[in-house]
Amino acid sequence: MIDEIKLQKDAVKGTRAKELLEHDLLAEAFASLESAYTQAWRLTTIDDVTGREKLFLAINVVGKVRDHLTAIVNNGTLATTELRQLAETAERARRWEQV
């Protein structure tokens, strides 16, 4: 059985995540963090293995946050499509009963 409430929640979350990803301030924050971490990573000395590893992880975390938001957007898009299909199916069933 399809949980329409969950689909509606996923659709709303997807819309909100899309708004976040498209927001200038968040895009600027991601770019700024990646740039700062990459610059710091490049400036580490050859002996600073631990520092490079931490900066490498930090760079990847920024990407993972972006990827997580993108996954929420995609799930929301799928939920919206599924809700639309459910509504169309219900409408067809309603029309069929009227005949």
Rosetta blueprint (number, residue, H / E / L):
1 M L
2 I L
3 D L
4 E H
5 I H
6 K H
7 L H
8 Q H
9 K H
10 D H
11 A H
12 V H
13 K H
14 G H
15 T H
16 R H
17 A H
18 K H
19 E H
20 L H
21 L H
22 E H
23 H L
24 D H
25 L H
26 L H
27 A H
28 E H
29 A H
30 F H
31 A H
32 S H
33 L H
34 E H
35 S H
36 A H
37 Y H
38 T H
39 Q H
40 A H
41 W H
42 R H
43 L L
44 T L
45 T L
46 I L
47 D L
48 D L
49 V H
50 T H
51 G H
52 R H
53 E H
54 K H
55 L H
56 F H
57 L H
58 A H
59 I H
60 N H
61 V H
62 V H
63 G H
64 K H
65 V H
66 R H
67 D H
68 H H
69 L H
70 T H
71 A H
72 I H
73 V H
74 N H
75 N H
76 G H
77 T H
78 L H
79 A H
80 T H
81 T H
82 E H
83 L H
84 R H
85 Q H
86 L H
87 A H
88 E H
89 T H
90 A H
91 E H
92 R H
93 A H
94 R H
95 R H
96 W H
97 E H
98 Q H
99 V L
